[in-house]
Amino acid sequence: MIFITAKFPVRPEDADDWPAISRAFTEATRAEPGCLWFDWSRSLDDPNEYVLVEAFRDDDAARAHVTSDHFSAAQKTLPPHLSRTPRIVNVTVPQDDWSELGELAVDRSD
């Protein structure tokens, strides 16, 4: 799978509205057949930063995403709300879902 994490520095005046600003892009991306997940979180350290964790089934799914109409629209509509260019980590990993964090295993059998 293609695993991506990106940090979006949002303009302070738009930070509280970012979920609504990015909603159309988020919903359209989540509806893509090759999208495994597309989840936003707000930074605990910087209220003007949102972190996007996304994953796509394979290279074809990632390519379909970046060539989609909604991606093209987002390239026009999202940057005016950003304070600078987002930063990204993009890797291919040999799995297709989240793995359990064994070091913090939870046993609820008691």
N, C-alpha and C positions, 0 to 999 in steps of 0.2 A: 504494500500500500504506500501511497504518497502521504507523508505526515508533515503538516505545516503548522508552525506557530508564528504569529505575527503580532507585533506591538504597534498599536495605532495611537499616536499622540493627538488627541482631539483638542480643538480650541476650547479654552475654559468656558466661553459663553455657549458652547454647543455640547459640553460634556454630559449634562443631565439628559439631553435630548438624543444622544447617540443611538440608543436602542430604536427609537422611532425613525431617525435619519437613515439607519442601515437596514431597517425592517424589510423593505422590498427585495434588496439584494440578498439578505439572509434567507428569506422564505423561498426565493427562486433557487438559490444554491442548494438548500436542503431538499428541494424537490427533484434535483438532478438524480438520475438513476445510479450514477457512480459515486455519489457523495455518501460517505460513511457517517460523518458528523461534521457539524459547523457550529461551534459554540463560542459565544462571547462571554468574557468576564471583565469586570472592572477591577483595576489594580487596587490593592489595599494601601499601597504606598503613595500612589499618585492618582488622585481622583480624575485627572484629565487623560489617563491612559487606559485603553481597553486592550485586552489580550484576546486574540482569536486563535482557537485551536480547531483545526480542520483536517480532514483526511478524505482521500479519494481512493477508490478501489485499485486503480492502476494508472499507467501513463496515459492511456486513452481517455479515462475519466477526467484526469487533470487537464488534458488538452481540451476536452469538450467544455470544461469549466471556463478556462481562460479565453475561449473563442465564442462563448455564449453572448447573446444579446444583453442579458442582465449584467454580465461582467463589463461589457463595453459601456453600458449606462453608468455603472458604479465608478468607472474610471473618470467620468465627467461629474457625477453628483457628489461623490464622497470627498475628494481633495479640498474643496472650499471649506470644509469643516475641520480640516487637519492643521496642526501647527507646524508640522514638518513631515517628511516622507516616512512612512512606516518601515520598521525593520522586520526581517523575516528569517526563519530557519526552515529549510525545506529539505527533507531527506526521504529516501525510499527505505522502508523497513520490511523484513520478511515475515509479516503477520497481517491479519485482516481484522483485528479487533484489539481492544485493551487487554492487557495481561493483568493478573492479580499481583498486588504488591505483597509478596510473601513475608517481608520483614514486619508488616503490620497486619498479619492475618487475624481475622476475627472469628472466634469460635462461639457460636450462639447455642451450643447444645446443652448448656447448663440451665 
